Amino acid sequence: MNDYPGKDRRKLWFRGIVLAILIIEMFLYTWCRVQYLQFGYDIRSLEKRIDHLVSLKNELQIEQARLRSPERIIQIARKQLHLEMPSPYQIIEMP
């Protein structure tokens, strides 16, 4: 029946090794797929954060322009600091 007694044992080891390789390959594929999906989620989260920060930057630039407005500065100088525009005789021109 068998050519020699170790033949069945070798077949069993060979099948076991092939099965182990297939199982390891499935685990590696699953791990790679999970990592791929996680990176996708991370990228999308960072894109949302970038969009939010760009929007915030634009809002802050508008606010900065409003705060630097000459009309606003004149208004603060008059109301809070009680300053007035100098009269012509108070102005001294430097050469």
C-alpha positions in Angstrom: 0.0 0.0 0.0 2.5 2.6 1.1 5.8 2.7 -0.5 7.4 3.5 2.8 6.1 4.2 6.3 7.0 8.0 6.5 5.1 8.9 3.3 1.8 9.7 5.1 3.6 11.6 7.8 5.3 13.8 5.2 2.0 14.5 3.4 0.5 15.5 6.7 3.4 17.9 7.5 3.3 19.3 4.0 -0.5 20.0 4.2 0.0 21.5 7.7 2.7 23.9 6.4 0.6 24.9 3.4 -2.4 25.5 5.7 -0.3 27.5 8.1 1.0 29.6 5.2 -2.5 30.3 4.0 -3.7 31.3 7.5 -0.7 33.6 7.9 -1.4 35.1 4.5 -5.1 35.7 5.4 -4.0 37.5 8.6 -1.5 39.6 6.7 -4.1 40.5 4.1 -6.6 41.5 6.8 -4.1 43.5 8.7 -3.1 45.4 5.5 -6.7 46.1 4.7 -7.4 47.4 8.2 -4.3 49.6 8.0 -5.4 50.9 4.5 -8.8 51.8 5.9 -7.4 53.4 9.0 -5.1 55.6 6.9 -8.0 56.6 4.7 -9.9 57.7 7.9 -6.9 59.6 9.1 -6.4 61.4 5.8 -10.1 62.4 5.7 -9.9 63.6 9.3 -6.8 65.7 8.5 -8.5 67.1 5.3 -11.5 68.2 7.5 -9.0 69.9 9.9 -7.2 71.6 7.1 -10.6 73.0 5.8 -11.5 74.2 9.2 -8.1 75.9 9.7 -8.3 77.6 6.3 -11.7 78.9 7.1 -10.5 80.1 10.5 -7.5 81.8 8.9 -9.8 83.6 6.5 -12.0 84.8 9.3 -9.0 86.0 11.3 -7.6 87.9 8.3 -11.0 89.7 7.9 -11.0 90.5 11.6 -7.5 91.8 11.4 -8.4 94.1 8.5 -11.4 95.4 10.4 -9.3 96.1 13.5 -6.6 97.9 11.5 -9.2 100.1 9.8 -8.2 103.8 10.1 -11.8 104.8 10.9 -11.8 102.4 13.9 -8.4 103.7 15.1 -9.6 107.3 14.9 -12.8 106.4 16.8 -10.8 104.7 19.6 -8.4 107.7 19.8 -11.3 110.1 20.1 -13.6 108.2 22.5 -11.2 106.2 24.7 -8.0 108.3 24.6 -9.7 111.7 24.2 -7.4 112.7 21.4 -8.3 115.1 18.6 -6.8 116.0 15.3 -4.1 118.7 15.7 -4.9 122.1 14.5 -2.8 123.6 11.7 -0.7 125.7 14.1 0.3 122.6 16.1 1.8 120.9 13.1 5.5 121.3 12.6 7.0 120.1 9.4 10.4 118.7 9.5 12.9 119.4 6.7 
